[in-house]
Amino acid sequence: MKALIPAALLSLAFAAPAFAFQCPTDIAKIDQALQAASLGDDQKAQVMELRNEGERLHQGGEHQASVDALAQAKEILGIQ
């Protein structure tokens, strides 16, 4: 049991950088999809708000929260 705790912490340490690299890729995908998106003004505003929040969270080091916000924006846009 004692060996599991350090192993879990170590796996989290390696997961955080993976999220950090995903954020800029997701932001770029959102920016590109917005160019061709046929969304209403309210949906575009919501996507931009989520995109900007994701970027702010990424810059603040809150990568999981950033990934979550960007995932919501991508869902509205219908992209992966």
PDB file of N, CA, C and O in Angstrom:
ATOM      1  N   MET A   1       0.827  -1.191   0.000  1.00  0.00           N
ATOM      2  CA  MET A   1       0.000   0.000   0.000  1.00  0.00           C
ATOM      3  C   MET A   1       0.877   1.262   0.000  1.00  0.00           C
ATOM      4  O   MET A   1       0.591   2.220  -0.719  1.00  0.00           O
ATOM      5  N   LYS A   2       1.929   1.257   0.798  1.00  0.00           N
ATOM      6  CA  LYS A   2       2.799   2.419   0.869  1.00  0.00           C
ATOM      7  C   LYS A   2       3.489   2.693  -0.463  1.00  0.00           C
ATOM      8  O   LYS A   2       3.786   3.842  -0.788  1.00  0.00           O
ATOM      9  N   ALA A   3       3.738   1.655  -1.220  1.00  0.00           N
ATOM     10  CA  ALA A   3       4.392   1.818  -2.519  1.00  0.00           C
ATOM     11  C   ALA A   3       3.449   2.422  -3.553  1.00  0.00           C
ATOM     12  O   ALA A   3       3.911   3.019  -4.525  1.00  0.00           O
ATOM     13  N   LEU A   4       2.151   2.282  -3.367  1.00  0.00           N
ATOM     14  CA  LEU A   4       1.176   2.809  -4.329  1.00  0.00           C
ATOM     15  C   LEU A   4       1.102   4.336  -4.302  1.00  0.00           C
ATOM     16  O   LEU A   4       0.902   4.964  -5.342  1.00  0.00           O
ATOM     17  N   ILE A   5       1.259   4.920  -3.149  1.00  0.00           N
ATOM     18  CA  ILE A   5       1.154   6.375  -3.044  1.00  0.00           C
ATOM     19  C   ILE A   5       2.249   7.080  -3.848  1.00  0.00           C
ATOM     20  O   ILE A   5       1.927   7.961  -4.646  1.00  0.00           O
ATOM     21  N   PRO A   6       3.525   6.732  -3.676  1.00  0.00           N
ATOM     22  CA  PRO A   6       4.551   7.375  -4.513  1.00  0.00           C
ATOM     23  C   PRO A   6       4.347   7.096  -6.006  1.00  0.00           C
ATOM     24  O   PRO A   6       4.593   7.962  -6.846  1.00  0.00           O
ATOM     25  N   ALA A   7       3.900   5.895  -6.322  1.00  0.00           N
ATOM     26  CA  ALA A   7       3.668   5.561  -7.733  1.00  0.00           C
ATOM     27  C   ALA A   7       2.552   6.426  -8.312  1.00  0.00           C
ATOM     28  O   ALA A   7       2.647   6.893  -9.447  1.00  0.00           O
ATOM     29  N   ALA A   8       1.509   6.634  -7.541  1.00  0.00           N
ATOM     30  CA  ALA A   8       0.394   7.472  -8.004  1.00  0.00           C
ATOM     31  C   ALA A   8       0.846   8.917  -8.182  1.00  0.00           C
ATOM     32  O   ALA A   8       0.490   9.563  -9.168  1.00  0.00           O
ATOM     33  N   LEU A   9       1.621   9.421  -7.240  1.00  0.00           N
ATOM     34  CA  LEU A   9       2.117  10.785  -7.347  1.00  0.00           C
ATOM     35  C   LEU A   9       3.050  10.950  -8.539  1.00  0.00           C
ATOM     36  O   LEU A   9       3.023  11.975  -9.221  1.00  0.00           O
ATOM     37  N   LEU A  10       3.854   9.961  -8.781  1.00  0.00           N
ATOM     38  CA  LEU A  10       4.765   9.999  -9.920  1.00  0.00           C
ATOM     39  C   LEU A  10       3.998   9.999 -11.237  1.00  0.00           C
ATOM     40  O   LEU A  10       4.367  10.712 -12.170  1.00  0.00           O
ATOM     41  N   SER A  11       2.947   9.215 -11.317  1.00  0.00           N
ATOM     42  CA  SER A  11       2.157   9.186 -12.553  1.00  0.00           C
ATOM     43  C   SER A  11       1.469  10.523 -12.786  1.00  0.00           C
ATOM     44  O   SER A  11       1.333  10.951 -13.932  1.00  0.00           O
ATOM     45  N   LEU A  12       1.034  11.188 -11.729  1.00  0.00           N
ATOM     46  CA  LEU A  12       0.432  12.515 -11.868  1.00  0.00           C
ATOM     47  C   LEU A  12       1.457  13.532 -12.356  1.00  0.00           C
ATOM     48  O   LEU A  12       1.127  14.424 -13.139  1.00  0.00           O
ATOM     49  N   ALA A  13       2.672  13.404 -11.905  1.00  0.00           N
ATOM     50  CA  ALA A  13       3.728  14.330 -12.322  1.00  0.00           C
ATOM     51  C   ALA A  13       3.986  14.224 -13.815  1.00  0.00           C
ATOM     52  O   ALA A  13       4.295  15.221 -14.467  1.00  0.00           O
ATOM     53  N   PHE A  14       3.862  13.029 -14.355  1.00  0.00           N
ATOM     54  CA  PHE A  14       4.065  12.848 -15.796  1.00  0.00           C
ATOM     55  C   PHE A  14       2.827  13.214 -16.601  1.00  0.00           C
ATOM     56  O   PHE A  14       2.945  13.562 -17.776  1.00  0.00           O
ATOM     57  N   ALA A  15       1.656  13.145 -16.007  1.00  0.00           N
ATOM     58  CA  ALA A  15       0.419  13.475 -16.720  1.00  0.00           C
ATOM     59  C   ALA A  15       0.271  14.975 -16.916  1.00  0.00           C
ATOM     60  O   ALA A  15      -0.235  15.399 -17.955  1.00  0.00           O
ATOM     61  N   ALA A  16       0.684  15.782 -15.975  1.00  0.00           N
ATOM     62  CA  ALA A  16       0.516  17.233 -16.064  1.00  0.00           C
ATOM     63  C   ALA A  16       1.185  17.827 -17.298  1.00  0.00           C
ATOM     64  O   ALA A  16       0.557  18.638 -17.978  1.00  0.00           O
ATOM     65  N   PRO A  17       2.421  17.468 -17.624  1.00  0.00           N
ATOM     66  CA  PRO A  17       3.019  18.019 -18.837  1.00  0.00           C
ATOM     67  C   PRO A  17       2.274  17.608 -20.106  1.00  0.00           C
ATOM     68  O   PRO A  17       2.252  18.362 -21.078  1.00  0.00           O
ATOM     69  N   ALA A  18       1.670  16.434 -20.109  1.00  0.00           N
ATOM     70  CA  ALA A  18       0.906  16.012 -21.285  1.00  0.00           C
ATOM     71  C   ALA A  18      -0.270  16.947 -21.500  1.00  0.00           C
ATOM     72  O   ALA A  18      -0.555  17.332 -22.634  1.00  0.00           O
ATOM     73  N   PHE A  19      -0.956  17.316 -20.433  1.00  0.00           N
ATOM     74  CA  PHE A  19      -2.060  18.263 -20.544  1.00  0.00           C
ATOM     75  C   PHE A  19      -1.553  19.631 -20.991  1.00  0.00           C
ATOM     76  O   PHE A  19      -2.215  20.318 -21.769  1.00  0.00           O
ATOM     77  N   ALA A  20      -0.398  20.019 -20.506  1.00  0.00           N
ATOM     78  CA  ALA A  20       0.164  21.321 -20.843  1.00  0.00           C
ATOM     79  C   ALA A  20       0.399  21.443 -22.343  1.00  0.00           C
ATOM     80  O   ALA A  20       0.185  22.509 -22.920  1.00  0.00           O
ATOM     81  N   PHE A  21       0.834  20.366 -22.973  1.00  0.00           N
ATOM     82  CA  PHE A  21       1.085  20.400 -24.410  1.00  0.00           C
ATOM     83  C   PHE A  21      -0.198  20.303 -25.215  1.00  0.00           C
ATOM     84  O   PHE A  21      -0.239  20.746 -26.363  1.00  0.00           O
ATOM     85  N   GLN A  22      -1.236  19.737 -24.641  1.00  0.00           N
ATOM     86  CA  GLN A  22      -2.506  19.585 -25.342  1.00  0.00           C
ATOM     87  C   GLN A  22      -3.226  20.928 -25.486  1.00  0.00           C
ATOM     88  O   GLN A  22      -3.909  21.151 -26.485  1.00  0.00           O
ATOM     89  N   CYS A  23      -3.088  21.807 -24.524  1.00  0.00           N
ATOM     90  CA  CYS A  23      -3.832  23.066 -24.522  1.00  0.00           C
ATOM     91  C   CYS A  23      -3.585  23.914 -25.777  1.00  0.00           C
ATOM     92  O   CYS A  23      -4.554  24.302 -26.430  1.00  0.00           O
ATOM     93  N   PRO A  24      -2.341  24.215 -26.140  1.00  0.00           N
ATOM     94  CA  PRO A  24      -2.122  25.032 -27.337  1.00  0.00           C
ATOM     95  C   PRO A  24      -2.663  24.372 -28.611  1.00  0.00           C
ATOM     96  O   PRO A  24      -3.137  25.061 -29.514  1.00  0.00           O
ATOM     97  N   THR A  25      -2.592  23.052 -28.681  1.00  0.00           N
ATOM     98  CA  THR A  25      -3.130  22.343 -29.834  1.00  0.00           C
ATOM     99  C   THR A  25      -4.639  22.512 -29.905  1.00  0.00           C
ATOM    100  O   THR A  25      -5.192  22.761 -30.976  1.00  0.00           O
ATOM    101  N   ASP A  26      -5.299  22.378 -28.771  1.00  0.00           N
ATOM    102  CA  ASP A  26      -6.751  22.546 -28.729  1.00  0.00           C
ATOM    103  C   ASP A  26      -7.155  23.983 -29.077  1.00  0.00           C
ATOM    104  O   ASP A  26      -8.141  24.192 -29.783  1.00  0.00           O
ATOM    105  N   ILE A  27      -6.406  24.964 -28.589  1.00  0.00           N
ATOM    106  CA  ILE A  27      -6.700  26.364 -28.888  1.00  0.00           C
ATOM    107  C   ILE A  27      -6.589  26.600 -30.395  1.00  0.00           C
ATOM    108  O   ILE A  27      -7.435  27.276 -30.980  1.00  0.00           O
ATOM    109  N   ALA A  28      -5.567  26.054 -31.014  1.00  0.00           N
ATOM    110  CA  ALA A  28      -5.390  26.207 -32.460  1.00  0.00           C
ATOM    111  C   ALA A  28      -6.536  25.545 -33.229  1.00  0.00           C
ATOM    112  O   ALA A  28      -7.020  26.101 -34.215  1.00  0.00           O
ATOM    113  N   LYS A  29      -6.969  24.367 -32.788  1.00  0.00           N
ATOM    114  CA  LYS A  29      -8.091  23.679 -33.434  1.00  0.00           C
ATOM    115  C   LYS A  29      -9.364  24.516 -33.343  1.00  0.00           C
ATOM    116  O   LYS A  29     -10.123  24.618 -34.306  1.00  0.00           O
ATOM    117  N   ILE A  30      -9.585  25.108 -32.180  1.00  0.00           N
ATOM    118  CA  ILE A  30     -10.773  25.939 -31.980  1.00  0.00           C
ATOM    119  C   ILE A  30     -10.715  27.164 -32.885  1.00  0.00           C
ATOM    120  O   ILE A  30     -11.702  27.504 -33.538  1.00  0.00           O
ATOM    121  N   ASP A  31      -9.564  27.826 -32.925  1.00  0.00           N
ATOM    122  CA  ASP A  31      -9.411  29.011 -33.773  1.00  0.00           C
ATOM    123  C   ASP A  31      -9.681  28.678 -35.239  1.00  0.00           C
ATOM    124  O   ASP A  31     -10.348  29.437 -35.941  1.00  0.00           O
ATOM    125  N   GLN A  32      -9.166  27.553 -35.690  1.00  0.00           N
ATOM    126  CA  GLN A  32      -9.349  27.150 -37.082  1.00  0.00           C
ATOM    127  C   GLN A  32     -10.818  26.810 -37.355  1.00  0.00           C
ATOM    128  O   GLN A  32     -11.367  27.212 -38.381  1.00  0.00           O
ATOM    129  N   ALA A  33     -11.444  26.081 -36.452  1.00  0.00           N
ATOM    130  CA  ALA A  33     -12.835  25.683 -36.640  1.00  0.00           C
ATOM    131  C   ALA A  33     -13.773  26.886 -36.611  1.00  0.00           C
ATOM    132  O   ALA A  33     -14.799  26.889 -37.292  1.00  0.00           O
ATOM    133  N   LEU A  34     -13.433  27.894 -35.838  1.00  0.00           N
ATOM    134  CA  LEU A  34     -14.279  29.094 -35.765  1.00  0.00           C
ATOM    135  C   LEU A  34     -14.348  29.827 -37.103  1.00  0.00           C
ATOM    136  O   LEU A  34     -15.346  30.482 -37.404  1.00  0.00           O
ATOM    137  N   GLN A  35     -13.297  29.718 -37.897  1.00  0.00           N
ATOM    138  CA  GLN A  35     -13.257  30.393 -39.198  1.00  0.00           C
ATOM    139  C   GLN A  35     -14.374  29.907 -40.119  1.00  0.00           C
ATOM    140  O   GLN A  35     -14.938  30.688 -40.885  1.00  0.00           O
ATOM    141  N   ALA A  36     -14.690  28.613 -40.043  1.00  0.00           N
ATOM    142  CA  ALA A  36     -15.671  28.025 -40.949  1.00  0.00           C
ATOM    143  C   ALA A  36     -16.973  27.630 -40.248  1.00  0.00           C
ATOM    144  O   ALA A  36     -17.882  27.094 -40.883  1.00  0.00           O
ATOM    145  N   ALA A  37     -17.063  27.887 -38.970  1.00  0.00           N
ATOM    146  CA  ALA A  37     -18.230  27.441 -38.204  1.00  0.00           C
ATOM    147  C   ALA A  37     -19.480  28.237 -38.584  1.00  0.00           C
ATOM    148  O   ALA A  37     -19.431  29.447 -38.803  1.00  0.00           O
ATOM    149  N   SER A  38     -20.582  27.527 -38.654  1.00  0.00           N
ATOM    150  CA  SER A  38     -21.860  28.193 -38.901  1.00  0.00           C
ATOM    151  C   SER A  38     -22.667  28.135 -37.602  1.00  0.00           C
ATOM    152  O   SER A  38     -23.633  27.382 -37.475  1.00  0.00           O
ATOM    153  N   LEU A  39     -22.243  28.940 -36.666  1.00  0.00           N
ATOM    154  CA  LEU A  39     -22.883  29.018 -35.354  1.00  0.00           C
ATOM    155  C   LEU A  39     -23.603  30.356 -35.223  1.00  0.00           C
ATOM    156  O   LEU A  39     -23.281  31.325 -35.911  1.00  0.00           O
ATOM    157  N   GLY A  40     -24.573  30.384 -34.335  1.00  0.00           N
ATOM    158  CA  GLY A  40     -25.219  31.643 -34.020  1.00  0.00           C
ATOM    159  C   GLY A  40     -24.288  32.521 -33.206  1.00  0.00           C
ATOM    160  O   GLY A  40     -23.274  32.062 -32.680  1.00  0.00           O
ATOM    161  N   ASP A  41     -24.648  33.786 -33.111  1.00  0.00           N
ATOM    162  CA  ASP A  41     -23.802  34.730 -32.370  1.00  0.00           C
ATOM    163  C   ASP A  41     -23.608  34.309 -30.916  1.00  0.00           C
ATOM    164  O   ASP A  41     -22.515  34.449 -30.366  1.00  0.00           O
ATOM    165  N   ASP A  42     -24.669  33.792 -30.293  1.00  0.00           N
ATOM    166  CA  ASP A  42     -24.564  33.363 -28.895  1.00  0.00           C
ATOM    167  C   ASP A  42     -23.604  32.193 -28.748  1.00  0.00           C
ATOM    168  O   ASP A  42     -22.809  32.151 -27.809  1.00  0.00           O
ATOM    169  N   GLN A  43     -23.676  31.232 -29.684  1.00  0.00           N
ATOM    170  CA  GLN A  43     -22.780  30.084 -29.614  1.00  0.00           C
ATOM    171  C   GLN A  43     -21.336  30.499 -29.871  1.00  0.00           C
ATOM    172  O   GLN A  43     -20.424  30.012 -29.202  1.00  0.00           O
ATOM    173  N   LYS A  44     -21.120  31.395 -30.833  1.00  0.00           N
ATOM    174  CA  LYS A  44     -19.760  31.874 -31.098  1.00  0.00           C
ATOM    175  C   LYS A  44     -19.198  32.581 -29.874  1.00  0.00           C
ATOM    176  O   LYS A  44     -18.032  32.400 -29.525  1.00  0.00           O
ATOM    177  N   ALA A  45     -20.024  33.381 -29.229  1.00  0.00           N
ATOM    178  CA  ALA A  45     -19.581  34.087 -28.025  1.00  0.00           C
ATOM    179  C   ALA A  45     -19.236  33.091 -26.917  1.00  0.00           C
ATOM    180  O   ALA A  45     -18.259  33.278 -26.191  1.00  0.00           O
ATOM    181  N   GLN A  46     -20.037  32.039 -26.792  1.00  0.00           N
ATOM    182  CA  GLN A  46     -19.773  31.024 -25.769  1.00  0.00           C
ATOM    183  C   GLN A  46     -18.469  30.289 -26.074  1.00  0.00           C
ATOM    184  O   GLN A  46     -17.673  30.039 -25.169  1.00  0.00           O
ATOM    185  N   VAL A  47     -18.248  29.943 -27.341  1.00  0.00           N
ATOM    186  CA  VAL A  47     -17.016  29.264 -27.729  1.00  0.00           C
ATOM    187  C   VAL A  47     -15.820  30.160 -27.436  1.00  0.00           C
ATOM    188  O   VAL A  47     -14.819  29.692 -26.894  1.00  0.00           O
ATOM    189  N   MET A  48     -15.907  31.433 -27.784  1.00  0.00           N
ATOM    190  CA  MET A  48     -14.789  32.350 -27.537  1.00  0.00           C
ATOM    191  C   MET A  48     -14.525  32.521 -26.044  1.00  0.00           C
ATOM    192  O   MET A  48     -13.374  32.610 -25.616  1.00  0.00           O
ATOM    193  N   GLU A  49     -15.589  32.566 -25.261  1.00  0.00           N
ATOM    194  CA  GLU A  49     -15.426  32.691 -23.815  1.00  0.00           C
ATOM    195  C   GLU A  49     -14.716  31.458 -23.253  1.00  0.00           C
ATOM    196  O   GLU A  49     -13.805  31.587 -22.435  1.00  0.00           O
ATOM    197  N   LEU A  50     -15.129  30.268 -23.687  1.00  0.00           N
ATOM    198  CA  LEU A  50     -14.495  29.032 -23.227  1.00  0.00           C
ATOM    199  C   LEU A  50     -13.054  28.943 -23.727  1.00  0.00           C
ATOM    200  O   LEU A  50     -12.172  28.510 -22.985  1.00  0.00           O
ATOM    201  N   ARG A  51     -12.806  29.344 -24.963  1.00  0.00           N
ATOM    202  CA  ARG A  51     -11.460  29.322 -25.542  1.00  0.00           C
ATOM    203  C   ARG A  51     -10.529  30.238 -24.754  1.00  0.00           C
ATOM    204  O   ARG A  51      -9.411  29.859 -24.406  1.00  0.00           O
ATOM    205  N   ASN A  52     -11.009  31.453 -24.479  1.00  0.00           N
ATOM    206  CA  ASN A  52     -10.192  32.418 -23.742  1.00  0.00           C
ATOM    207  C   ASN A  52      -9.961  31.970 -22.302  1.00  0.00           C
ATOM    208  O   ASN A  52      -8.878  32.167 -21.750  1.00  0.00           O
ATOM    209  N   GLU A  53     -10.976  31.370 -21.699  1.00  0.00           N
ATOM    210  CA  GLU A  53     -10.835  30.837 -20.343  1.00  0.00           C
ATOM    211  C   GLU A  53      -9.809  29.701 -20.338  1.00  0.00           C
ATOM    212  O   GLU A  53      -8.973  29.615 -19.438  1.00  0.00           O
ATOM    213  N   GLY A  54      -9.880  28.835 -21.346  1.00  0.00           N
ATOM    214  CA  GLY A  54      -8.914  27.750 -21.456  1.00  0.00           C
ATOM    215  C   GLY A  54      -7.495  28.263 -21.599  1.00  0.00           C
ATOM    216  O   GLY A  54      -6.571  27.724 -20.990  1.00  0.00           O
ATOM    217  N   GLU A  55      -7.318  29.301 -22.402  1.00  0.00           N
ATOM    218  CA  GLU A  55      -5.993  29.880 -22.582  1.00  0.00           C
ATOM    219  C   GLU A  55      -5.487  30.505 -21.279  1.00  0.00           C
ATOM    220  O   GLU A  55      -4.319  30.353 -20.922  1.00  0.00           O
ATOM    221  N   ARG A  56      -6.375  31.208 -20.579  1.00  0.00           N
ATOM    222  CA  ARG A  56      -5.999  31.831 -19.306  1.00  0.00           C
ATOM    223  C   ARG A  56      -5.598  30.773 -18.280  1.00  0.00           C
ATOM    224  O   ARG A  56      -4.598  30.922 -17.578  1.00  0.00           O
ATOM    225  N   LEU A  57      -6.385  29.712 -18.204  1.00  0.00           N
ATOM    226  CA  LEU A  57      -6.083  28.636 -17.261  1.00  0.00           C
ATOM    227  C   LEU A  57      -4.761  27.954 -17.617  1.00  0.00           C
ATOM    228  O   LEU A  57      -3.969  27.625 -16.734  1.00  0.00           O
ATOM    229  N   HIS A  58      -4.531  27.745 -18.907  1.00  0.00           N
ATOM    230  CA  HIS A  58      -3.273  27.138 -19.355  1.00  0.00           C
ATOM    231  C   HIS A  58      -2.089  27.993 -18.917  1.00  0.00           C
ATOM    232  O   HIS A  58      -1.108  27.480 -18.380  1.00  0.00           O
ATOM    233  N   GLN A  59      -2.189  29.291 -19.150  1.00  0.00           N
ATOM    234  CA  GLN A  59      -1.096  30.188 -18.788  1.00  0.00           C
ATOM    235  C   GLN A  59      -0.890  30.240 -17.280  1.00  0.00           C
ATOM    236  O   GLN A  59       0.212  30.519 -16.808  1.00  0.00           O
ATOM    237  N   GLY A  60      -1.957  29.970 -16.522  1.00  0.00           N
ATOM    238  CA  GLY A  60      -1.857  29.955 -15.068  1.00  0.00           C
ATOM    239  C   GLY A  60      -1.426  28.611 -14.501  1.00  0.00           C
ATOM    240  O   GLY A  60      -1.327  28.445 -13.285  1.00  0.00           O
ATOM    241  N   GLY A  61      -1.167  27.646 -15.390  1.00  0.00           N
ATOM    242  CA  GLY A  61      -0.707  26.345 -14.929  1.00  0.00           C
ATOM    243  C   GLY A  61      -1.813  25.386 -14.518  1.00  0.00           C
ATOM    244  O   GLY A  61      -1.537  24.303 -14.002  1.00  0.00           O
ATOM    245  N   GLU A  62      -3.060  25.777 -14.743  1.00  0.00           N
ATOM    246  CA  GLU A  62      -4.194  24.918 -14.383  1.00  0.00           C
ATOM    247  C   GLU A  62      -4.612  24.123 -15.624  1.00  0.00           C
ATOM    248  O   GLU A  62      -5.638  24.409 -16.241  1.00  0.00           O
ATOM    249  N   HIS A  63      -3.809  23.132 -15.972  1.00  0.00           N
ATOM    250  CA  HIS A  63      -3.954  22.467 -17.263  1.00  0.00           C
ATOM    251  C   HIS A  63      -5.192  21.583 -17.370  1.00  0.00           C
ATOM    252  O   HIS A  63      -5.816  21.538 -18.430  1.00  0.00           O
ATOM    253  N   GLN A  64      -5.559  20.887 -16.314  1.00  0.00           N
ATOM    254  CA  GLN A  64      -6.757  20.050 -16.406  1.00  0.00           C
ATOM    255  C   GLN A  64      -7.990  20.924 -16.580  1.00  0.00           C
ATOM    256  O   GLN A  64      -8.868  20.600 -17.379  1.00  0.00           O
ATOM    257  N   ALA A  65      -8.069  22.018 -15.849  1.00  0.00           N
ATOM    258  CA  ALA A  65      -9.204  22.932 -16.000  1.00  0.00           C
ATOM    259  C   ALA A  65      -9.212  23.537 -17.398  1.00  0.00           C
ATOM    260  O   ALA A  65     -10.276  23.740 -17.983  1.00  0.00           O
ATOM    261  N   SER A  66      -8.036  23.825 -17.933  1.00  0.00           N
ATOM    262  CA  SER A  66      -7.921  24.351 -19.288  1.00  0.00           C
ATOM    263  C   SER A  66      -8.429  23.337 -20.302  1.00  0.00           C
ATOM    264  O   SER A  66      -9.211  23.680 -21.189  1.00  0.00           O
ATOM    265  N   VAL A  67      -7.990  22.100 -20.174  1.00  0.00           N
ATOM    266  CA  VAL A  67      -8.430  21.036 -21.083  1.00  0.00           C
ATOM    267  C   VAL A  67      -9.946  20.884 -21.020  1.00  0.00           C
ATOM    268  O   VAL A  67     -10.591  20.685 -22.050  1.00  0.00           O
ATOM    269  N   ASP A  68     -10.519  20.976 -19.826  1.00  0.00           N
ATOM    270  CA  ASP A  68     -11.965  20.837 -19.660  1.00  0.00           C
ATOM    271  C   ASP A  68     -12.718  21.970 -20.357  1.00  0.00           C
ATOM    272  O   ASP A  68     -13.706  21.724 -21.049  1.00  0.00           O
ATOM    273  N   ALA A  69     -12.258  23.202 -20.179  1.00  0.00           N
ATOM    274  CA  ALA A  69     -12.908  24.344 -20.817  1.00  0.00           C
ATOM    275  C   ALA A  69     -12.798  24.252 -22.334  1.00  0.00           C
ATOM    276  O   ALA A  69     -13.769  24.500 -23.049  1.00  0.00           O
ATOM    277  N   LEU A  70     -11.625  23.899 -22.816  1.00  0.00           N
ATOM    278  CA  LEU A  70     -11.417  23.781 -24.259  1.00  0.00           C
ATOM    279  C   LEU A  70     -12.231  22.638 -24.841  1.00  0.00           C
ATOM    280  O   LEU A  70     -12.684  22.728 -25.982  1.00  0.00           O
ATOM    281  N   ALA A  71     -12.426  21.571 -24.087  1.00  0.00           N
ATOM    282  CA  ALA A  71     -13.245  20.447 -24.548  1.00  0.00           C
ATOM    283  C   ALA A  71     -14.696  20.883 -24.736  1.00  0.00           C
ATOM    284  O   ALA A  71     -15.359  20.434 -25.671  1.00  0.00           O
ATOM    285  N   GLN A  72     -15.192  21.746 -23.865  1.00  0.00           N
ATOM    286  CA  GLN A  72     -16.551  22.261 -24.013  1.00  0.00           C
ATOM    287  C   GLN A  72     -16.678  23.089 -25.286  1.00  0.00           C
ATOM    288  O   GLN A  72     -17.670  22.982 -26.007  1.00  0.00           O
ATOM    289  N   ALA A  73     -15.682  23.905 -25.554  1.00  0.00           N
ATOM    290  CA  ALA A  73     -15.690  24.721 -26.776  1.00  0.00           C
ATOM    291  C   ALA A  73     -15.651  23.826 -28.008  1.00  0.00           C
ATOM    292  O   ALA A  73     -16.371  24.069 -28.977  1.00  0.00           O
ATOM    293  N   LYS A  74     -14.822  22.802 -27.975  1.00  0.00           N
ATOM    294  CA  LYS A  74     -14.718  21.884 -29.111  1.00  0.00           C
ATOM    295  C   LYS A  74     -16.027  21.120 -29.318  1.00  0.00           C
ATOM    296  O   LYS A  74     -16.408  20.831 -30.452  1.00  0.00           O
ATOM    297  N   GLU A  75     -16.700  20.799 -28.242  1.00  0.00           N
ATOM    298  CA  GLU A  75     -17.977  20.099 -28.343  1.00  0.00           C
ATOM    299  C   GLU A  75     -19.022  20.970 -29.045  1.00  0.00           C
ATOM    300  O   GLU A  75     -19.766  20.485 -29.898  1.00  0.00           O
ATOM    301  N   ILE A  76     -19.074  22.222 -28.695  1.00  0.00           N
ATOM    302  CA  ILE A  76     -20.008  23.154 -29.348  1.00  0.00           C
ATOM    303  C   ILE A  76     -19.700  23.251 -30.833  1.00  0.00           C
ATOM    304  O   ILE A  76     -20.611  23.304 -31.660  1.00  0.00           O
ATOM    305  N   LEU A  77     -18.416  23.274 -31.169  1.00  0.00           N
ATOM    306  CA  LEU A  77     -17.995  23.357 -32.569  1.00  0.00           C
ATOM    307  C   LEU A  77     -18.139  22.030 -33.319  1.00  0.00           C
ATOM    308  O   LEU A  77     -18.110  22.001 -34.549  1.00  0.00           O
ATOM    309  N   GLY A  78     -18.294  20.941 -32.576  1.00  0.00           N
ATOM    310  CA  GLY A  78     -18.433  19.634 -33.193  1.00  0.00           C
ATOM    311  C   GLY A  78     -17.128  19.078 -33.723  1.00  0.00           C
ATOM    312  O   GLY A  78     -17.104  18.379 -34.736  1.00  0.00           O
ATOM    313  N   ILE A  79     -16.030  19.397 -33.026  1.00  0.00           N
ATOM    314  CA  ILE A  79     -14.711  18.895 -33.435  1.00  0.00           C
ATOM    315  C   ILE A  79     -14.134  18.043 -32.328  1.00  0.00           C
ATOM    316  O   ILE A  79     -14.597  18.086 -31.189  1.00  0.00           O
ATOM    317  N   GLN A  80     -13.126  17.271 -32.669  1.00  0.00           N
ATOM    318  CA  GLN A  80     -12.464  16.380 -31.707  1.00  0.00           C
ATOM    319  C   GLN A  80     -11.322  17.070 -31.037  1.00  0.00           C
ATOM    320  O   GLN A  80     -10.648  16.475 -30.196  1.00  0.00           O
TER     321      GLN A  80
END
